[in-house]
Structure formats: structure tokens, C-alpha cells
Amino acid sequence: MMKRNRKTVYLIYVIMLSFSGCNFEVDTKVELKEGATPPTFHITGNGLSPTFLMFGPYEGDYGKDGKPTPLWEIDPKPEARGVEVSKYSPFIYGQVPSGYIQSVPKDDRIPTLLEGKEYHFYVDVNSANGDGICFHIQGGKAVRCQ
């Protein structure tokens, strides 16, 4: 009986050790803070070196052109590479996080989001799946697409 319990304890120990060295990938999830001005996003996940992209404005035709050009894009500088995406939550439209550079538009202008138009915010990461969300501006506030 004692021998059997030792084997069980040993097996549990081996299983725990094998999992303790694993880094589990947690996919990115983006949530919109409803009614926020400017649009604000809660981001979770453990993907690294996120790139933040805003697409639009659209009137219900998102993705019809195959590969849309971003309206606004910010990319990590070398010192921000390797940082988990969740560290940038909440993410506020128009604010470039420390360690990042705006690559679109090149003139550092923050594009104005237009009333009634649809936009898509997407977070691309390394080592996990990215995520995005559709929203529109209604009464000057961000509202999730239906």
C-alpha cells in the first residue's frame, strides 16, 4: 500500500515539474470601454511586442478591399519589444505609449474619428493571437458595433 502511494506522489510531482517550465500562451482580448471619449480599450493576454492599428472610417464595408491600410498605427521601438500586451491597458486612442512610435500617419497627426463611421481597432502581437474590436462614434462617444 505504501509503495502505491509513493508512486502516485512521484507521478504527481513529475507532472507538476513538467508543467512548471511551460509558458502558456494567452491570446489577446480587446474590450471597448463603452461611451469613452476618446475611445479606450482594455487589453489582456501575454503576447509580446504589440503593434496597435486603427482601421476606418467605414460604412459597413470593412475588409472588402482585402488588406485595408491603417488609419493610425503605432509600433514598438527596440526598448519596448518583449513587453506583454496587457501592460498597455487601458489603451487610449490618440496616446502613444512610452517606447512606441507612430508610423501612420507619418506627420504625427492623430486622425479625427468621425461621427457615425465604423472603425476597427486591432492589436497584433508576437507569441500569441491578436484581437480586435469594431466600434463607431455616436454622440461623440465610442460604441461597440452590433
VENWO-V201135 format. One record per pair of residues at least 24 apart in sequence whose ideal C-beta (glycine too) atoms are under 6 Angstrom apart, sorted by the first residue. I is the first residue (numbers start at 1). J is the second residue. If there is no record, write none. Layout:
[[I | J] [I | J]]
This chain:
[[25 | 128] [27 | 128] [27 | 129] [28 | 85] [28 | 123] [28 | 125] [28 | 128] [28 | 130] [28 | 131] [29 | 131] [30 | 123] [30 | 131] [30 | 132] [30 | 133] [32 | 133] [32 | 135] [32 | 142] [32 | 144] [35 | 141] [36 | 142] [37 | 140] [37 | 141] [38 | 92] [38 | 93] [38 | 94] [39 | 93] [39 | 142] [40 | 90] [40 | 92] [41 | 91] [42 | 89] [42 | 90] [43 | 85] [43 | 89] [43 | 91] [44 | 86] [45 | 85] [45 | 86] [45 | 128] [46 | 84] [47 | 85] [47 | 125] [47 | 127] [47 | 128] [48 | 82] [48 | 126] [48 | 127] [49 | 76] [49 | 81] [49 | 126] [50 | 85] [50 | 123] [50 | 125] [51 | 75] [51 | 124] [52 | 123] [53 | 122] [54 | 121] [55 | 120] [56 | 118] [56 | 119] [57 | 114] [57 | 117] [58 | 118] [62 | 120] [70 | 104] [71 | 111] [72 | 111] [73 | 103] [73 | 104] [74 | 100] [74 | 102] [75 | 101] [75 | 103] [76 | 100] [77 | 101] [85 | 125] [113 | 137]]
